[in-house]
Amino acid sequence: MELDKIETIQGDLKFKSYFCPHCRKFLMKGGVRRLKMTCPHCHKFIDADENELLSMDNFAGELG
């Protein structure tokens, strides 16, 4: 029964990928409205709402 719950959580399409607005590296998958944390990659503090946490699709054009 526990295995069914784990597969459901991992396969949930409602989860979004969130990236650091400073170094643009992957932070986590989930559903947040506001995020306050330190990036584990660049160690800068992040205090952003969902719209400020850019996805790879939003900034892929900026990197090219």
Rosetta blueprint (number, residue, H / E / L):
1 M L
2 E H
3 L H
4 D H
5 K H
6 I H
7 E H
8 T H
9 I H
10 Q H
11 G L
12 D L
13 L L
14 K L
15 F L
16 K E
17 S E
18 Y E
19 F E
20 C L
21 P L
22 H L
23 C L
24 R L
25 K L
26 F E
27 L E
28 M E
29 K E
30 G E
31 G L
32 V L
33 R L
34 R E
35 L E
36 K E
37 M E
38 T E
39 C L
40 P L
41 H L
42 C L
43 H L
44 K L
45 F E
46 I E
47 D E
48 A E
49 D E
50 E H
51 N H
52 E H
53 L L
54 L L
55 S L
56 M H
57 D H
58 N H
59 F H
60 A H
61 G H
62 E H
63 L H
64 G L
